Each structure stands twice: as C-alpha cells, then as structure tokens.
C-alpha cells in the first residue's frame, strides 16, 4: 500500500511540474497563479504548498527539472565550441517553453538560480580554462566571457534573447543556415588569440 501511495505522490508531483511549466512559461513568476496550476494538474492547491512550500520554490524546481536533462543531453566540448553551440541551438529551438521560462527567470530574478545550473556553469568554465591551457581554445577571451558569448549566440533566436526574433525574425525560416552561421561565428571567436586591451 505504501508503494502505491509513493507512486501516486510522484505522479501528482510530475503533473504539478508539467502544469507549472506551462503556467510559468506563459505568465512568469509574478503572473502565475497556483490555483490555475492546481486545476491543470488535477490536484488540491494546498498539495502544491505541501510539496513545494511556495510559488518561488515551485518555479526553481520547475526550472531545475527541465534544465537537468539539457545538461545530461548536451555534451560540453570545449575543444569544439562551435559544435556545442550547434547542439544548444537545436535544443533551444526544440524547447521554446523552457526558453520562455529562462526569459522570465532573467526578467524577474525573484528566485535563486538552481544549484545544478550554477555547478554546470562552473564546470564548463573550468573545462574551458583547461582547454585554453592545452591550446585547444584561443587565448583571446576569458573563459567566462567566452561561455556567455556561446550561450548568447546559440539562443539568440529564442524568447530568452531580446534581439534575434525581434530584429531578424525571418532568419529562423532557414534554421539550418542560421545554425551554420552560429557555429562558424563561435569557432572564430573561440580561436581568437589576441584581443585589443
């Protein structure tokens, strides 16, 4: 009997996370309503507070829940940043709701970044530093800056970025060419040896 209750609780939590993803990616943290999430998940609103404490914790949990698979699926290749940028581009195009969620997170900054996101970023910076020492990455830019540039270019035509879709929306019609341009640009930047002071 206890096993059934655990499975039911896990299934309910999963339904809540799915409903919360839709709600938060549409309305952000401030505009999201717990009662709408509960209705969409088919559960009592109080259950959400029991499982997740408050709306901000639920948002952080949703963000973490959907980002962790990205960290697992998107192998970071510091010696081929162009290839990595291409994979991030493909992922971001395939997951528009997650990109909207990241945009809301950036705009509202009411919650702390999920620990997985921070540790993933730190490990990538370390890997880039090591690749730079080994000569696989040019020394033109600091690793932290380089990683930010890669992520910005790779997600430029998503809701997480205010420029690509608003200034050049037609570019997404030829996503293959756009991906090639992004990967080529990242390779040029990654291989830069010197930058002006």
C-alpha positions as CSV (number, residue, x, y, z in Angstrom):
1,X,0.0,0.0,0.0
2,X,2.8,2.4,0.9
3,X,4.4,1.8,-2.5
4,X,1.2,2.8,-4.3
5,X,1.0,6.0,-2.2
6,X,4.6,6.9,-3.2
7,X,3.9,6.2,-6.9
8,X,0.7,8.3,-6.6
9,X,2.6,11.2,-4.9
10,X,5.3,11.1,-7.6
11,X,2.7,11.1,-10.4
12,X,1.0,14.0,-8.8
13,X,4.3,15.9,-8.4
14,X,5.0,15.3,-12.1
15,X,1.6,16.6,-13.1
16,X,2.2,19.7,-11.0
17,X,5.6,20.3,-12.6
18,X,4.1,19.9,-16.1
19,X,1.2,22.3,-15.3
20,X,3.6,24.7,-13.6
21,X,5.9,24.7,-16.7
22,X,3.0,25.8,-18.9
23,X,1.9,28.4,-16.3
24,X,5.3,29.9,-15.6
25,X,6.5,30.0,-19.2
26,X,3.3,31.8,-20.1
27,X,2.9,34.3,-17.2
28,X,6.3,34.3,-15.4
29,X,6.6,34.1,-11.6
30,X,4.6,37.2,-10.7
31,X,1.7,36.5,-13.1
32,X,1.5,32.7,-12.5
33,X,-1.4,31.5,-10.3
34,X,-1.2,28.5,-8.1
35,X,-4.9,27.9,-8.4
36,X,-4.6,27.5,-12.2
37,X,-1.6,25.2,-11.7
38,X,-3.6,23.1,-9.3
39,X,-6.6,22.9,-11.7
40,X,-4.4,22.0,-14.6
41,X,-2.7,19.3,-12.5
42,X,-6.0,18.0,-11.2
43,X,-5.0,18.4,-7.5
44,X,-5.8,20.4,-4.5
45,X,-4.0,23.8,-4.3
46,X,-2.8,23.1,-0.7
47,X,-1.0,20.0,-2.0
48,X,1.3,22.3,-4.1
49,X,2.2,24.2,-0.9
50,X,2.8,20.9,0.9
51,X,5.2,19.6,-1.8
52,X,6.9,22.9,-2.8
53,X,6.3,25.4,0.1
54,X,5.7,28.5,-2.1
55,X,5.5,29.7,-5.7
56,X,9.2,30.8,-5.9
57,X,10.4,27.3,-4.8
58,X,8.0,25.7,-7.3
59,X,9.4,27.9,-10.1
60,X,13.0,27.0,-9.2
61,X,12.0,23.3,-9.1
62,X,10.4,23.5,-12.5
63,X,13.4,25.3,-14.0
64,X,15.8,22.7,-12.5
65,X,13.5,19.8,-13.5
66,X,13.6,20.8,-17.2
67,X,17.2,22.1,-17.3
68,X,18.9,19.0,-15.8
69,X,18.1,16.8,-18.9
70,X,19.7,19.5,-21.0
71,X,22.9,19.3,-19.0
72,X,22.9,15.5,-19.4
73,X,22.0,15.5,-23.2
74,X,24.2,18.4,-24.3
75,X,27.8,17.2,-24.0
76,X,30.1,20.1,-23.5
77,X,33.0,20.0,-25.8
78,X,35.4,22.8,-25.0
79,X,37.7,21.8,-27.9
80,X,34.7,22.2,-30.3
81,X,32.7,25.1,-29.0
82,X,31.1,25.5,-32.4
83,X,29.7,22.0,-32.3
84,X,28.4,22.7,-28.7
85,X,26.8,25.9,-29.8
86,X,25.0,24.0,-32.6
87,X,23.7,21.4,-30.1
88,X,22.5,24.2,-27.8
89,X,20.8,25.9,-30.8
90,X,19.0,22.7,-31.7
91,X,17.9,22.1,-28.1
92,X,16.7,25.7,-27.7
93,X,14.7,25.5,-30.9
94,X,13.1,22.2,-29.7
95,X,12.2,23.6,-26.3
96,X,10.6,27.0,-26.7
97,X,8.7,26.8,-23.3
98,X,12.0,26.3,-21.5
99,X,13.5,29.3,-23.3
100,X,10.5,31.4,-22.2
101,X,10.9,30.1,-18.7
102,X,14.6,31.3,-18.7
103,X,13.5,34.6,-20.1
104,X,11.1,35.1,-17.2
105,X,13.8,34.0,-14.7
106,X,16.1,36.6,-16.1
107,X,13.5,39.3,-16.0
108,X,12.1,38.7,-12.6
109,X,15.1,37.3,-10.6
110,X,13.0,36.5,-7.6
111,X,14.5,33.1,-7.1
112,X,18.0,31.8,-6.8
113,X,19.4,30.0,-9.7
114,X,19.1,26.2,-9.4
115,X,22.2,24.7,-7.9
116,X,22.6,22.4,-11.0
117,X,22.7,25.5,-13.2
118,X,25.5,27.1,-11.2
119,X,27.6,24.0,-10.9
120,X,27.2,23.2,-14.6
121,X,28.3,26.7,-15.5
122,X,31.3,26.4,-13.1
123,X,32.4,23.1,-14.6
124,X,32.2,24.5,-18.1
125,X,34.3,27.5,-17.2
126,X,36.9,25.1,-15.7
127,X,36.9,22.9,-18.8
128,X,37.4,26.0,-21.0
129,X,40.3,27.1,-18.8
130,X,41.9,23.7,-19.1
131,X,41.3,23.7,-22.9
132,X,42.9,27.1,-23.2
133,X,46.0,26.0,-21.3
134,X,46.2,22.9,-23.6
135,X,45.9,25.1,-26.7
136,X,42.5,23.8,-27.8
137,X,40.9,27.2,-27.3
138,X,42.4,30.6,-28.3
139,X,43.6,32.9,-25.5
140,X,41.8,35.9,-26.9
141,X,38.9,35.9,-24.4
142,X,38.5,34.9,-20.7
143,X,36.6,31.5,-20.3
144,X,33.6,33.1,-18.5
145,X,33.1,35.7,-21.3
146,X,33.6,33.0,-24.0
147,X,30.9,30.8,-22.4
148,X,28.5,33.7,-22.2
149,X,29.0,34.5,-25.8
150,X,28.5,30.9,-26.9
151,X,25.2,30.7,-25.0
152,X,24.0,34.1,-26.2
153,X,24.6,33.3,-29.8
154,X,23.2,29.8,-29.6
155,X,19.9,31.0,-28.1
156,X,19.7,34.4,-29.9
157,X,16.6,33.4,-31.8
158,X,14.6,32.3,-28.8
159,X,12.5,34.0,-26.2
160,X,15.5,34.0,-23.9
161,X,17.1,36.7,-26.1
162,X,15.5,40.1,-27.0
163,X,17.3,40.6,-30.3
164,X,17.2,37.7,-32.8
165,X,13.5,37.1,-33.1
166,X,12.6,40.8,-32.8
167,X,15.2,42.2,-35.2
168,X,15.6,39.4,-37.7
169,X,12.6,37.0,-37.4
170,X,12.9,35.8,-40.9
171,X,16.3,34.2,-40.2
172,X,14.6,31.3,-38.3
173,X,12.9,30.3,-41.5
174,X,16.2,28.8,-42.6
175,X,17.3,27.3,-39.3
176,X,20.0,25.1,-41.0
177,X,21.8,28.2,-42.4
178,X,21.3,30.0,-39.1
179,X,22.9,27.1,-37.2
180,X,25.8,27.1,-39.6
181,X,26.4,30.8,-39.1
182,X,26.2,30.5,-35.3
183,X,28.7,27.6,-35.2
184,X,31.1,29.3,-37.6
185,X,30.9,32.6,-35.5
186,X,31.6,30.7,-32.3
187,X,34.6,28.9,-33.9
188,X,36.1,32.2,-35.0
189,X,35.6,33.7,-31.5
190,X,36.9,30.6,-29.8
191,X,40.0,30.5,-31.9
192,X,40.9,34.2,-31.4
193,X,44.4,34.5,-30.0
194,X,44.6,38.2,-29.1
195,X,42.1,40.9,-28.3
196,X,42.8,44.6,-28.0
197,X,43.2,46.0,-24.5
